[in-house]
Amino acid sequence: MAKSIMQTGKYCYLCSRTTGIEEHHIYFGSLRRISEKHGFKVWLCADHHRGNNGPHQRRVIDLLLKKLCQRKFEKTHSREEFMKIIGRNYLDD
């Protein structure tokens, strides 16, 4: 299991809560293993993970996390590397 490329601590990425947190794979579904391998994950409180204001219920939050993760990855890797791993570009630039 790779550590998150997004966070060093164990707190909700969206609200900073430190209790009741759960691991969220940013690219989930068929890409869950890839997220695990490359550290494309964040900690979220239960409300932000499984609740109505989380990435599984709100597409805008899902896309925000995907964009932030891609931007973080591209600080040390190329866009081409990201596209090879994920198969899609989430950034507008």
PyMOL Python script that loads the backbone (N, CA, C, O; Angstrom):
from pymol import cmd

cmd.read_pdbstr("""\
ATOM      1  N   MET A   1       0.830  -1.188   0.000  1.00  0.00           N
ATOM      2  CA  MET A   1       0.000   0.000   0.000  1.00  0.00           C
ATOM      3  C   MET A   1       0.871   1.247   0.000  1.00  0.00           C
ATOM      4  O   MET A   1       1.707   1.441   0.883  1.00  0.00           O
ATOM      5  N   ALA A   2       0.661   2.080  -0.999  1.00  0.00           N
ATOM      6  CA  ALA A   2       1.396   3.336  -1.073  1.00  0.00           C
ATOM      7  C   ALA A   2       0.727   4.382  -0.191  1.00  0.00           C
ATOM      8  O   ALA A   2      -0.491   4.377  -0.014  1.00  0.00           O
ATOM      9  N   LYS A   3       1.531   5.270   0.353  1.00  0.00           N
ATOM     10  CA  LYS A   3       0.989   6.386   1.125  1.00  0.00           C
ATOM     11  C   LYS A   3       0.369   7.388   0.166  1.00  0.00           C
ATOM     12  O   LYS A   3       0.717   7.432  -1.014  1.00  0.00           O
ATOM     13  N   SER A   4      -0.535   8.177   0.674  1.00  0.00           N
ATOM     14  CA  SER A   4      -1.197   9.204  -0.121  1.00  0.00           C
ATOM     15  C   SER A   4      -0.190  10.220  -0.646  1.00  0.00           C
ATOM     16  O   SER A   4       0.699  10.658   0.084  1.00  0.00           O
ATOM     17  N   ILE A   5      -0.332  10.587  -1.901  1.00  0.00           N
ATOM     18  CA  ILE A   5       0.492  11.680  -2.434  1.00  0.00           C
ATOM     19  C   ILE A   5      -0.129  13.032  -2.077  1.00  0.00           C
ATOM     20  O   ILE A   5       0.483  14.080  -2.285  1.00  0.00           O
ATOM     21  N   MET A   6      -1.341  12.996  -1.543  1.00  0.00           N
ATOM     22  CA  MET A   6      -2.084  14.221  -1.240  1.00  0.00           C
ATOM     23  C   MET A   6      -1.917  14.692   0.204  1.00  0.00           C
ATOM     24  O   MET A   6      -1.972  15.894   0.466  1.00  0.00           O
ATOM     25  N   GLN A   7      -1.717  13.778   1.134  1.00  0.00           N
ATOM     26  CA  GLN A   7      -1.666  14.126   2.559  1.00  0.00           C
ATOM     27  C   GLN A   7      -0.571  13.347   3.260  1.00  0.00           C
ATOM     28  O   GLN A   7      -0.208  12.243   2.854  1.00  0.00           O
ATOM     29  N   THR A   8      -0.056  13.943   4.317  1.00  0.00           N
ATOM     30  CA  THR A   8       0.891  13.224   5.166  1.00  0.00           C
ATOM     31  C   THR A   8       0.238  12.786   6.464  1.00  0.00           C
ATOM     32  O   THR A   8       0.675  11.813   7.077  1.00  0.00           O
ATOM     33  N   GLY A   9      -0.800  13.487   6.891  1.00  0.00           N
ATOM     34  CA  GLY A   9      -1.489  13.165   8.134  1.00  0.00           C
ATOM     35  C   GLY A   9      -2.802  12.457   7.899  1.00  0.00           C
ATOM     36  O   GLY A   9      -3.285  12.357   6.771  1.00  0.00           O
ATOM     37  N   LYS A  10      -3.371  11.969   8.987  1.00  0.00           N
ATOM     38  CA  LYS A  10      -4.627  11.227   8.932  1.00  0.00           C
ATOM     39  C   LYS A  10      -5.747  12.123   9.465  1.00  0.00           C
ATOM     40  O   LYS A  10      -6.077  12.094  10.651  1.00  0.00           O
ATOM     41  N   TYR A  11      -6.329  12.924   8.551  1.00  0.00           N
ATOM     42  CA  TYR A  11      -7.401  13.855   8.866  1.00  0.00           C
ATOM     43  C   TYR A  11      -8.254  14.015   7.602  1.00  0.00           C
ATOM     44  O   TYR A  11      -7.794  13.726   6.497  1.00  0.00           O
ATOM     45  N   CYS A  12      -9.481  14.470   7.769  1.00  0.00           N
ATOM     46  CA  CYS A  12     -10.358  14.653   6.610  1.00  0.00           C
ATOM     47  C   CYS A  12      -9.776  15.730   5.699  1.00  0.00           C
ATOM     48  O   CYS A  12      -9.536  16.860   6.126  1.00  0.00           O
ATOM     49  N   TYR A  13      -9.560  15.374   4.478  1.00  0.00           N
ATOM     50  CA  TYR A  13      -8.993  16.293   3.493  1.00  0.00           C
ATOM     51  C   TYR A  13      -9.900  17.493   3.250  1.00  0.00           C
ATOM     52  O   TYR A  13      -9.422  18.564   2.879  1.00  0.00           O
ATOM     53  N   LEU A  14     -11.188  17.326   3.453  1.00  0.00           N
ATOM     54  CA  LEU A  14     -12.149  18.390   3.162  1.00  0.00           C
ATOM     55  C   LEU A  14     -12.495  19.269   4.363  1.00  0.00           C
ATOM     56  O   LEU A  14     -12.785  20.452   4.190  1.00  0.00           O
ATOM     57  N   CYS A  15     -12.469  18.716   5.570  1.00  0.00           N
ATOM     58  CA  CYS A  15     -12.861  19.526   6.738  1.00  0.00           C
ATOM     59  C   CYS A  15     -11.864  19.464   7.893  1.00  0.00           C
ATOM     60  O   CYS A  15     -12.052  20.150   8.898  1.00  0.00           O
ATOM     61  N   SER A  16     -10.831  18.674   7.774  1.00  0.00           N
ATOM     62  CA  SER A  16      -9.760  18.534   8.775  1.00  0.00           C
ATOM     63  C   SER A  16     -10.152  17.760  10.029  1.00  0.00           C
ATOM     64  O   SER A  16      -9.367  17.696  10.975  1.00  0.00           O
ATOM     65  N   ARG A  17     -11.342  17.174  10.061  1.00  0.00           N
ATOM     66  CA  ARG A  17     -11.744  16.357  11.223  1.00  0.00           C
ATOM     67  C   ARG A  17     -10.767  15.193  11.369  1.00  0.00           C
ATOM     68  O   ARG A  17     -10.291  14.644  10.375  1.00  0.00           O
ATOM     69  N   THR A  18     -10.475  14.826  12.600  1.00  0.00           N
ATOM     70  CA  THR A  18      -9.508  13.747  12.843  1.00  0.00           C
ATOM     71  C   THR A  18     -10.150  12.476  13.381  1.00  0.00           C
ATOM     72  O   THR A  18      -9.459  11.474  13.567  1.00  0.00           O
ATOM     73  N   THR A  19     -11.433  12.491  13.631  1.00  0.00           N
ATOM     74  CA  THR A  19     -12.107  11.298  14.138  1.00  0.00           C
ATOM     75  C   THR A  19     -13.067  10.752  13.091  1.00  0.00           C
ATOM     76  O   THR A  19     -13.613  11.498  12.280  1.00  0.00           O
ATOM     77  N   GLY A  20     -13.260   9.451  13.122  1.00  0.00           N
ATOM     78  CA  GLY A  20     -14.187   8.803  12.201  1.00  0.00           C
ATOM     79  C   GLY A  20     -13.801   8.948  10.741  1.00  0.00           C
ATOM     80  O   GLY A  20     -14.664   9.119   9.880  1.00  0.00           O
ATOM     81  N   ILE A  21     -12.515   8.881  10.462  1.00  0.00           N
ATOM     82  CA  ILE A  21     -12.078   9.066   9.076  1.00  0.00           C
ATOM     83  C   ILE A  21     -11.917   7.734   8.361  1.00  0.00           C
ATOM     84  O   ILE A  21     -11.684   6.694   8.976  1.00  0.00           O
ATOM     85  N   GLU A  22     -12.050   7.801   7.042  1.00  0.00           N
ATOM     86  CA  GLU A  22     -11.991   6.619   6.187  1.00  0.00           C
ATOM     87  C   GLU A  22     -11.119   6.928   4.966  1.00  0.00           C
ATOM     88  O   GLU A  22     -11.040   8.071   4.515  1.00  0.00           O
ATOM     89  N   GLU A  23     -10.481   5.910   4.452  1.00  0.00           N
ATOM     90  CA  GLU A  23      -9.643   6.087   3.270  1.00  0.00           C
ATOM     91  C   GLU A  23     -10.510   6.132   2.005  1.00  0.00           C
ATOM     92  O   GLU A  23     -11.390   5.293   1.811  1.00  0.00           O
ATOM     93  N   HIS A  24     -10.247   7.113   1.162  1.00  0.00           N
ATOM     94  CA  HIS A  24     -10.977   7.238  -0.104  1.00  0.00           C
ATOM     95  C   HIS A  24      -9.997   7.136  -1.260  1.00  0.00           C
ATOM     96  O   HIS A  24      -9.026   7.889  -1.322  1.00  0.00           O
ATOM     97  N   HIS A  25     -10.245   6.211  -2.170  1.00  0.00           N
ATOM     98  CA  HIS A  25      -9.452   6.075  -3.386  1.00  0.00           C
ATOM     99  C   HIS A  25     -10.024   7.046  -4.414  1.00  0.00           C
ATOM    100  O   HIS A  25     -11.180   6.920  -4.819  1.00  0.00           O
ATOM    101  N   ILE A  26      -9.218   8.007  -4.830  1.00  0.00           N
ATOM    102  CA  ILE A  26      -9.688   9.088  -5.683  1.00  0.00           C
ATOM    103  C   ILE A  26     -10.189   8.576  -7.031  1.00  0.00           C
ATOM    104  O   ILE A  26     -11.221   9.027  -7.528  1.00  0.00           O
ATOM    105  N   TYR A  27      -9.472   7.654  -7.604  1.00  0.00           N
ATOM    106  CA  TYR A  27      -9.919   7.009  -8.840  1.00  0.00           C
ATOM    107  C   TYR A  27     -10.410   5.638  -8.412  1.00  0.00           C
ATOM    108  O   TYR A  27      -9.614   4.716  -8.230  1.00  0.00           O
ATOM    109  N   PHE A  28     -11.715   5.503  -8.252  1.00  0.00           N
ATOM    110  CA  PHE A  28     -12.278   4.291  -7.657  1.00  0.00           C
ATOM    111  C   PHE A  28     -12.883   3.394  -8.735  1.00  0.00           C
ATOM    112  O   PHE A  28     -12.659   3.611  -9.926  1.00  0.00           O
ATOM    113  N   GLY A  29     -13.626   2.419  -8.328  1.00  0.00           N
ATOM    114  CA  GLY A  29     -14.187   1.452  -9.275  1.00  0.00           C
ATOM    115  C   GLY A  29     -13.072   0.609  -9.855  1.00  0.00           C
ATOM    116  O   GLY A  29     -12.270   0.039  -9.115  1.00  0.00           O
ATOM    117  N   SER A  30     -13.017   0.525 -11.168  1.00  0.00           N
ATOM    118  CA  SER A  30     -11.998  -0.300 -11.825  1.00  0.00           C
ATOM    119  C   SER A  30     -10.584   0.245 -11.646  1.00  0.00           C
ATOM    120  O   SER A  30      -9.613  -0.466 -11.902  1.00  0.00           O
ATOM    121  N   LEU A  31     -10.458   1.500 -11.209  1.00  0.00           N
ATOM    122  CA  LEU A  31      -9.132   2.114 -11.010  1.00  0.00           C
ATOM    123  C   LEU A  31      -8.682   2.093  -9.548  1.00  0.00           C
ATOM    124  O   LEU A  31      -7.666   2.697  -9.203  1.00  0.00           O
ATOM    125  N   ARG A  32      -9.422   1.411  -8.703  1.00  0.00           N
ATOM    126  CA  ARG A  32      -9.106   1.389  -7.268  1.00  0.00           C
ATOM    127  C   ARG A  32      -7.700   0.843  -7.004  1.00  0.00           C
ATOM    128  O   ARG A  32      -6.956   1.414  -6.207  1.00  0.00           O
ATOM    129  N   ARG A  33      -7.338  -0.236  -7.653  1.00  0.00           N
ATOM    130  CA  ARG A  33      -5.998  -0.824  -7.460  1.00  0.00           C
ATOM    131  C   ARG A  33      -4.902   0.139  -7.897  1.00  0.00           C
ATOM    132  O   ARG A  33      -3.848   0.221  -7.266  1.00  0.00           O
ATOM    133  N   ILE A  34      -5.158   0.862  -8.976  1.00  0.00           N
ATOM    134  CA  ILE A  34      -4.184   1.842  -9.455  1.00  0.00           C
ATOM    135  C   ILE A  34      -4.041   2.969  -8.440  1.00  0.00           C
ATOM    136  O   ILE A  34      -2.929   3.423  -8.170  1.00  0.00           O
ATOM    137  N   SER A  35      -5.157   3.424  -7.877  1.00  0.00           N
ATOM    138  CA  SER A  35      -5.103   4.455  -6.835  1.00  0.00           C
ATOM    139  C   SER A  35      -4.292   3.969  -5.644  1.00  0.00           C
ATOM    140  O   SER A  35      -3.491   4.719  -5.085  1.00  0.00           O
ATOM    141  N   GLU A  36      -4.495   2.728  -5.261  1.00  0.00           N
ATOM    142  CA  GLU A  36      -3.753   2.153  -4.131  1.00  0.00           C
ATOM    143  C   GLU A  36      -2.260   2.094  -4.449  1.00  0.00           C
ATOM    144  O   GLU A  36      -1.433   2.469  -3.618  1.00  0.00           O
ATOM    145  N   LYS A  37      -1.924   1.635  -5.617  1.00  0.00           N
ATOM    146  CA  LYS A  37      -0.519   1.485  -6.024  1.00  0.00           C
ATOM    147  C   LYS A  37       0.228   2.813  -6.066  1.00  0.00           C
ATOM    148  O   LYS A  37       1.389   2.890  -5.663  1.00  0.00           O
ATOM    149  N   HIS A  38      -0.437   3.860  -6.554  1.00  0.00           N
ATOM    150  CA  HIS A  38       0.232   5.150  -6.759  1.00  0.00           C
ATOM    151  C   HIS A  38      -0.037   6.175  -5.664  1.00  0.00           C
ATOM    152  O   HIS A  38       0.479   7.291  -5.726  1.00  0.00           O
ATOM    153  N   GLY A  39      -0.830   5.819  -4.671  1.00  0.00           N
ATOM    154  CA  GLY A  39      -1.118   6.745  -3.580  1.00  0.00           C
ATOM    155  C   GLY A  39      -2.144   7.808  -3.931  1.00  0.00           C
ATOM    156  O   GLY A  39      -2.148   8.895  -3.355  1.00  0.00           O
ATOM    157  N   PHE A  40      -3.016   7.487  -4.883  1.00  0.00           N
ATOM    158  CA  PHE A  40      -4.074   8.424  -5.278  1.00  0.00           C
ATOM    159  C   PHE A  40      -5.252   8.256  -4.327  1.00  0.00           C
ATOM    160  O   PHE A  40      -6.300   7.732  -4.704  1.00  0.00           O
ATOM    161  N   LYS A  41      -5.066   8.705  -3.095  1.00  0.00           N
ATOM    162  CA  LYS A  41      -6.092   8.542  -2.074  1.00  0.00           C
ATOM    163  C   LYS A  41      -5.965   9.638  -1.027  1.00  0.00           C
ATOM    164  O   LYS A  41      -4.911  10.250  -0.857  1.00  0.00           O
ATOM    165  N   VAL A  42      -7.065   9.864  -0.336  1.00  0.00           N
ATOM    166  CA  VAL A  42      -7.107  10.839   0.750  1.00  0.00           C
ATOM    167  C   VAL A  42      -7.927  10.245   1.890  1.00  0.00           C
ATOM    168  O   VAL A  42      -8.678   9.288   1.703  1.00  0.00           O
ATOM    169  N   TRP A  43      -7.768  10.829   3.067  1.00  0.00           N
ATOM    170  CA  TRP A  43      -8.616  10.479   4.202  1.00  0.00           C
ATOM    171  C   TRP A  43      -9.799  11.426   4.201  1.00  0.00           C
ATOM    172  O   TRP A  43      -9.641  12.628   3.989  1.00  0.00           O
ATOM    173  N   LEU A  44     -10.987  10.882   4.438  1.00  0.00           N
ATOM    174  CA  LEU A  44     -12.203  11.685   4.542  1.00  0.00           C
ATOM    175  C   LEU A  44     -12.983  11.240   5.770  1.00  0.00           C
ATOM    176  O   LEU A  44     -12.974  10.060   6.122  1.00  0.00           O
ATOM    177  N   CYS A  45     -13.664  12.192   6.429  1.00  0.00           N
ATOM    178  CA  CYS A  45     -14.556  11.800   7.518  1.00  0.00           C
ATOM    179  C   CYS A  45     -15.732  11.040   6.892  1.00  0.00           C
ATOM    180  O   CYS A  45     -15.959  11.127   5.685  1.00  0.00           O
ATOM    181  N   ALA A  46     -16.466  10.306   7.706  1.00  0.00           N
ATOM    182  CA  ALA A  46     -17.579   9.500   7.188  1.00  0.00           C
ATOM    183  C   ALA A  46     -18.585  10.357   6.432  1.00  0.00           C
ATOM    184  O   ALA A  46     -19.108   9.931   5.402  1.00  0.00           O
ATOM    185  N   ASP A  47     -18.865  11.565   6.932  1.00  0.00           N
ATOM    186  CA  ASP A  47     -19.808  12.461   6.262  1.00  0.00           C
ATOM    187  C   ASP A  47     -19.328  12.839   4.857  1.00  0.00           C
ATOM    188  O   ASP A  47     -20.113  12.861   3.909  1.00  0.00           O
ATOM    189  N   HIS A  48     -18.037  13.133   4.736  1.00  0.00           N
ATOM    190  CA  HIS A  48     -17.499  13.531   3.435  1.00  0.00           C
ATOM    191  C   HIS A  48     -17.165  12.338   2.548  1.00  0.00           C
ATOM    192  O   HIS A  48     -16.949  12.510   1.349  1.00  0.00           O
ATOM    193  N   HIS A  49     -17.119  11.158   3.097  1.00  0.00           N
ATOM    194  CA  HIS A  49     -16.836   9.982   2.273  1.00  0.00           C
ATOM    195  C   HIS A  49     -18.115   9.335   1.760  1.00  0.00           C
ATOM    196  O   HIS A  49     -18.282   9.138   0.556  1.00  0.00           O
ATOM    197  N   ARG A  50     -19.005   9.010   2.672  1.00  0.00           N
ATOM    198  CA  ARG A  50     -20.222   8.285   2.306  1.00  0.00           C
ATOM    199  C   ARG A  50     -21.485   9.126   2.362  1.00  0.00           C
ATOM    200  O   ARG A  50     -22.547   8.682   1.926  1.00  0.00           O
ATOM    201  N   GLY A  51     -21.380  10.332   2.891  1.00  0.00           N
ATOM    202  CA  GLY A  51     -22.553  11.192   3.041  1.00  0.00           C
ATOM    203  C   GLY A  51     -22.919  11.942   1.775  1.00  0.00           C
ATOM    204  O   GLY A  51     -22.312  11.749   0.722  1.00  0.00           O
ATOM    205  N   ASN A  52     -23.907  12.790   1.891  1.00  0.00           N
ATOM    206  CA  ASN A  52     -24.404  13.547   0.738  1.00  0.00           C
ATOM    207  C   ASN A  52     -23.418  14.578   0.212  1.00  0.00           C
ATOM    208  O   ASN A  52     -23.570  15.052  -0.914  1.00  0.00           O
ATOM    209  N   ASN A  53     -22.415  14.934   1.000  1.00  0.00           N
ATOM    210  CA  ASN A  53     -21.428  15.924   0.571  1.00  0.00           C
ATOM    211  C   ASN A  53     -20.082  15.301   0.246  1.00  0.00           C
ATOM    212  O   ASN A  53     -19.040  15.933   0.415  1.00  0.00           O
ATOM    213  N   GLY A  54     -20.107  14.076  -0.213  1.00  0.00           N
ATOM    214  CA  GLY A  54     -18.878  13.372  -0.531  1.00  0.00           C
ATOM    215  C   GLY A  54     -18.753  13.042  -2.007  1.00  0.00           C
ATOM    216  O   GLY A  54     -19.697  13.240  -2.772  1.00  0.00           O
ATOM    217  N   PRO A  55     -17.599  12.542  -2.409  1.00  0.00           N
ATOM    218  CA  PRO A  55     -17.329  12.264  -3.820  1.00  0.00           C
ATOM    219  C   PRO A  55     -18.188  11.163  -4.429  1.00  0.00           C
ATOM    220  O   PRO A  55     -18.345  11.114  -5.649  1.00  0.00           O
ATOM    221  N   HIS A  56     -18.742  10.288  -3.613  1.00  0.00           N
ATOM    222  CA  HIS A  56     -19.585   9.227  -4.167  1.00  0.00           C
ATOM    223  C   HIS A  56     -21.005   9.711  -4.467  1.00  0.00           C
ATOM    224  O   HIS A  56     -21.754   9.049  -5.186  1.00  0.00           O
ATOM    225  N   GLN A  57     -21.369  10.872  -3.910  1.00  0.00           N
ATOM    226  CA  GLN A  57     -22.707  11.427  -4.127  1.00  0.00           C
ATOM    227  C   GLN A  57     -22.696  12.726  -4.929  1.00  0.00           C
ATOM    228  O   GLN A  57     -23.674  13.052  -5.601  1.00  0.00           O
ATOM    229  N   ARG A  58     -21.599  13.459  -4.858  1.00  0.00           N
ATOM    230  CA  ARG A  58     -21.529  14.768  -5.525  1.00  0.00           C
ATOM    231  C   ARG A  58     -20.392  14.784  -6.536  1.00  0.00           C
ATOM    232  O   ARG A  58     -19.217  14.760  -6.169  1.00  0.00           O
ATOM    233  N   ARG A  59     -20.748  14.826  -7.785  1.00  0.00           N
ATOM    234  CA  ARG A  59     -19.768  14.776  -8.878  1.00  0.00           C
ATOM    235  C   ARG A  59     -18.774  15.935  -8.793  1.00  0.00           C
ATOM    236  O   ARG A  59     -17.603  15.766  -9.135  1.00  0.00           O
ATOM    237  N   VAL A  60     -19.218  17.096  -8.348  1.00  0.00           N
ATOM    238  CA  VAL A  60     -18.325  18.245  -8.266  1.00  0.00           C
ATOM    239  C   VAL A  60     -17.176  17.974  -7.283  1.00  0.00           C
ATOM    240  O   VAL A  60     -16.044  18.387  -7.536  1.00  0.00           O
ATOM    241  N   ILE A  61     -17.446  17.303  -6.192  1.00  0.00           N
ATOM    242  CA  ILE A  61     -16.395  16.962  -5.221  1.00  0.00           C
ATOM    243  C   ILE A  61     -15.498  15.868  -5.782  1.00  0.00           C
ATOM    244  O   ILE A  61     -14.279  15.914  -5.618  1.00  0.00           O
ATOM    245  N   ASP A  62     -16.095  14.895  -6.438  1.00  0.00           N
ATOM    246  CA  ASP A  62     -15.328  13.829  -7.088  1.00  0.00           C
ATOM    247  C   ASP A  62     -14.334  14.428  -8.078  1.00  0.00           C
ATOM    248  O   ASP A  62     -13.153  14.080  -8.060  1.00  0.00           O
ATOM    249  N   LEU A  63     -14.804  15.320  -8.936  1.00  0.00           N
ATOM    250  CA  LEU A  63     -13.930  15.931  -9.941  1.00  0.00           C
ATOM    251  C   LEU A  63     -12.873  16.828  -9.307  1.00  0.00           C
ATOM    252  O   LEU A  63     -11.737  16.873  -9.780  1.00  0.00           O
ATOM    253  N   LEU A  64     -13.233  17.537  -8.250  1.00  0.00           N
ATOM    254  CA  LEU A  64     -12.255  18.377  -7.554  1.00  0.00           C
ATOM    255  C   LEU A  64     -11.091  17.527  -7.043  1.00  0.00           C
ATOM    256  O   LEU A  64      -9.930  17.881  -7.248  1.00  0.00           O
ATOM    257  N   LEU A  65     -11.393  16.417  -6.387  1.00  0.00           N
ATOM    258  CA  LEU A  65     -10.334  15.545  -5.866  1.00  0.00           C
ATOM    259  C   LEU A  65      -9.491  14.960  -6.997  1.00  0.00           C
ATOM    260  O   LEU A  65      -8.272  14.851  -6.868  1.00  0.00           O
ATOM    261  N   LYS A  66     -10.124  14.589  -8.091  1.00  0.00           N
ATOM    262  CA  LYS A  66      -9.389  14.049  -9.242  1.00  0.00           C
ATOM    263  C   LYS A  66      -8.440  15.096  -9.822  1.00  0.00           C
ATOM    264  O   LYS A  66      -7.293  14.786 -10.143  1.00  0.00           O
ATOM    265  N   LYS A  67      -8.915  16.330  -9.956  1.00  0.00           N
ATOM    266  CA  LYS A  67      -8.078  17.402 -10.494  1.00  0.00           C
ATOM    267  C   LYS A  67      -6.912  17.722  -9.564  1.00  0.00           C
ATOM    268  O   LYS A  67      -5.777  17.878 -10.015  1.00  0.00           O
ATOM    269  N   LEU A  68      -7.193  17.818  -8.267  1.00  0.00           N
ATOM    270  CA  LEU A  68      -6.124  18.123  -7.310  1.00  0.00           C
ATOM    271  C   LEU A  68      -5.079  17.009  -7.285  1.00  0.00           C
ATOM    272  O   LEU A  68      -3.881  17.274  -7.182  1.00  0.00           O
ATOM    273  N   CYS A  69      -5.532  15.786  -7.378  1.00  0.00           N
ATOM    274  CA  CYS A  69      -4.608  14.655  -7.379  1.00  0.00           C
ATOM    275  C   CYS A  69      -3.738  14.668  -8.641  1.00  0.00           C
ATOM    276  O   CYS A  69      -2.525  14.473  -8.563  1.00  0.00           O
ATOM    277  N   GLN A  70      -4.347  14.894  -9.778  1.00  0.00           N
ATOM    278  CA  GLN A  70      -3.569  14.939 -11.019  1.00  0.00           C
ATOM    279  C   GLN A  70      -2.541  16.061 -10.962  1.00  0.00           C
ATOM    280  O   GLN A  70      -1.388  15.872 -11.349  1.00  0.00           O
ATOM    281  N   ARG A  71      -2.957  17.232 -10.479  1.00  0.00           N
ATOM    282  CA  ARG A  71      -2.034  18.363 -10.379  1.00  0.00           C
ATOM    283  C   ARG A  71      -0.848  18.015  -9.461  1.00  0.00           C
ATOM    284  O   ARG A  71       0.299  18.335  -9.774  1.00  0.00           O
ATOM    285  N   LYS A  72      -1.132  17.365  -8.339  1.00  0.00           N
ATOM    286  CA  LYS A  72      -0.074  16.964  -7.400  1.00  0.00           C
ATOM    287  C   LYS A  72       0.876  15.960  -8.073  1.00  0.00           C
ATOM    288  O   LYS A  72       2.094  16.092  -7.961  1.00  0.00           O
ATOM    289  N   PHE A  73       0.325  14.968  -8.763  1.00  0.00           N
ATOM    290  CA  PHE A  73       1.136  13.966  -9.456  1.00  0.00           C
ATOM    291  C   PHE A  73       2.037  14.623 -10.496  1.00  0.00           C
ATOM    292  O   PHE A  73       3.201  14.252 -10.645  1.00  0.00           O
ATOM    293  N   GLU A  74       1.489  15.599 -11.210  1.00  0.00           N
ATOM    294  CA  GLU A  74       2.242  16.244 -12.282  1.00  0.00           C
ATOM    295  C   GLU A  74       3.316  17.206 -11.783  1.00  0.00           C
ATOM    296  O   GLU A  74       4.060  17.765 -12.589  1.00  0.00           O
ATOM    297  N   LYS A  75       3.410  17.408 -10.485  1.00  0.00           N
ATOM    298  CA  LYS A  75       4.523  18.190  -9.943  1.00  0.00           C
ATOM    299  C   LYS A  75       5.835  17.423 -10.063  1.00  0.00           C
ATOM    300  O   LYS A  75       6.907  18.025 -10.119  1.00  0.00           O
ATOM    301  N   THR A  76       5.749  16.100 -10.103  1.00  0.00           N
ATOM    302  CA  THR A  76       6.957  15.274 -10.181  1.00  0.00           C
ATOM    303  C   THR A  76       6.949  14.314 -11.369  1.00  0.00           C
ATOM    304  O   THR A  76       7.912  13.577 -11.578  1.00  0.00           O
ATOM    305  N   HIS A  77       5.865  14.319 -12.149  1.00  0.00           N
ATOM    306  CA  HIS A  77       5.738  13.431 -13.302  1.00  0.00           C
ATOM    307  C   HIS A  77       5.124  14.212 -14.460  1.00  0.00           C
ATOM    308  O   HIS A  77       4.667  15.342 -14.284  1.00  0.00           O
ATOM    309  N   SER A  78       5.118  13.615 -15.620  1.00  0.00           N
ATOM    310  CA  SER A  78       4.550  14.276 -16.803  1.00  0.00           C
ATOM    311  C   SER A  78       3.065  13.961 -16.962  1.00  0.00           C
ATOM    312  O   SER A  78       2.537  13.015 -16.377  1.00  0.00           O
ATOM    313  N   ARG A  79       2.425  14.778 -17.766  1.00  0.00           N
ATOM    314  CA  ARG A  79       1.022  14.534 -18.110  1.00  0.00           C
ATOM    315  C   ARG A  79       0.896  13.201 -18.847  1.00  0.00           C
ATOM    316  O   ARG A  79      -0.072  12.465 -18.658  1.00  0.00           O
ATOM    317  N   GLU A  80       1.868  12.907 -19.673  1.00  0.00           N
ATOM    318  CA  GLU A  80       1.850  11.648 -20.418  1.00  0.00           C
ATOM    319  C   GLU A  80       1.881  10.451 -19.470  1.00  0.00           C
ATOM    320  O   GLU A  80       1.197   9.454 -19.705  1.00  0.00           O
ATOM    321  N   GLU A  81       2.675  10.547 -18.397  1.00  0.00           N
ATOM    322  CA  GLU A  81       2.712   9.464 -17.412  1.00  0.00           C
ATOM    323  C   GLU A  81       1.361   9.292 -16.733  1.00  0.00           C
ATOM    324  O   GLU A  81       0.898   8.171 -16.522  1.00  0.00           O
ATOM    325  N   PHE A  82       0.729  10.423 -16.391  1.00  0.00           N
ATOM    326  CA  PHE A  82      -0.581  10.359 -15.759  1.00  0.00           C
ATOM    327  C   PHE A  82      -1.591   9.719 -16.700  1.00  0.00           C
ATOM    328  O   PHE A  82      -2.366   8.853 -16.293  1.00  0.00           O
ATOM    329  N   MET A  83      -1.581  10.142 -17.947  1.00  0.00           N
ATOM    330  CA  MET A  83      -2.522   9.607 -18.936  1.00  0.00           C
ATOM    331  C   MET A  83      -2.304   8.106 -19.143  1.00  0.00           C
ATOM    332  O   MET A  83      -3.263   7.362 -19.349  1.00  0.00           O
ATOM    333  N   LYS A  84      -1.071   7.668 -19.091  1.00  0.00           N
ATOM    334  CA  LYS A  84      -0.782   6.240 -19.246  1.00  0.00           C
ATOM    335  C   LYS A  84      -1.362   5.444 -18.076  1.00  0.00           C
ATOM    336  O   LYS A  84      -1.848   4.328 -18.260  1.00  0.00           O
ATOM    337  N   ILE A  85      -1.309   6.020 -16.872  1.00  0.00           N
ATOM    338  CA  ILE A  85      -1.806   5.338 -15.662  1.00  0.00           C
ATOM    339  C   ILE A  85      -3.325   5.385 -15.580  1.00  0.00           C
ATOM    340  O   ILE A  85      -3.963   4.353 -15.372  1.00  0.00           O
ATOM    341  N   ILE A  86      -3.915   6.567 -15.739  1.00  0.00           N
ATOM    342  CA  ILE A  86      -5.347   6.779 -15.516  1.00  0.00           C
ATOM    343  C   ILE A  86      -6.158   6.719 -16.818  1.00  0.00           C
ATOM    344  O   ILE A  86      -7.315   6.298 -16.804  1.00  0.00           O
ATOM    345  N   GLY A  87      -5.572   7.128 -17.917  1.00  0.00           N
ATOM    346  CA  GLY A  87      -6.257   7.057 -19.206  1.00  0.00           C
ATOM    347  C   GLY A  87      -7.138   8.247 -19.526  1.00  0.00           C
ATOM    348  O   GLY A  87      -7.896   8.226 -20.496  1.00  0.00           O
ATOM    349  N   ARG A  88      -7.036   9.297 -18.697  1.00  0.00           N
ATOM    350  CA  ARG A  88      -7.869  10.479 -18.912  1.00  0.00           C
ATOM    351  C   ARG A  88      -7.218  11.688 -18.253  1.00  0.00           C
ATOM    352  O   ARG A  88      -6.588  11.577 -17.201  1.00  0.00           O
ATOM    353  N   ASN A  89      -7.382  12.845 -18.890  1.00  0.00           N
ATOM    354  CA  ASN A  89      -6.907  14.104 -18.341  1.00  0.00           C
ATOM    355  C   ASN A  89      -8.080  14.814 -17.661  1.00  0.00           C
ATOM    356  O   ASN A  89      -9.139  14.979 -18.265  1.00  0.00           O
ATOM    357  N   TYR A  90      -7.895  15.232 -16.410  1.00  0.00           N
ATOM    358  CA  TYR A  90      -8.950  15.946 -15.680  1.00  0.00           C
ATOM    359  C   TYR A  90      -8.697  17.444 -15.609  1.00  0.00           C
ATOM    360  O   TYR A  90      -9.540  18.182 -15.097  1.00  0.00           O
ATOM    361  N   LEU A  91      -7.569  17.908 -16.106  1.00  0.00           N
ATOM    362  CA  LEU A  91      -7.223  19.320 -16.018  1.00  0.00           C
ATOM    363  C   LEU A  91      -7.578  20.066 -17.300  1.00  0.00           C
ATOM    364  O   LEU A  91      -7.557  19.497 -18.392  1.00  0.00           O
ATOM    365  N   ASP A  92      -7.900  21.332 -17.152  1.00  0.00           N
ATOM    366  CA  ASP A  92      -8.302  22.154 -18.292  1.00  0.00           C
ATOM    367  C   ASP A  92      -7.128  22.737 -19.061  1.00  0.00           C
ATOM    368  O   ASP A  92      -7.274  23.106 -20.226  1.00  0.00           O
ATOM    369  N   ASP A  93      -5.978  22.822 -18.431  1.00  0.00           N
ATOM    370  CA  ASP A  93      -4.821  23.451 -19.077  1.00  0.00           C
ATOM    371  C   ASP A  93      -4.030  22.486 -19.928  1.00  0.00           C
ATOM    372  O   ASP A  93      -3.029  22.873 -20.532  1.00  0.00           O
TER     373      ASP A  93
END
""", "prot")
cmd.dss("prot")
cmd.show_as("cartoon", "prot")
cmd.util.cbc("prot")
cmd.orient("prot")
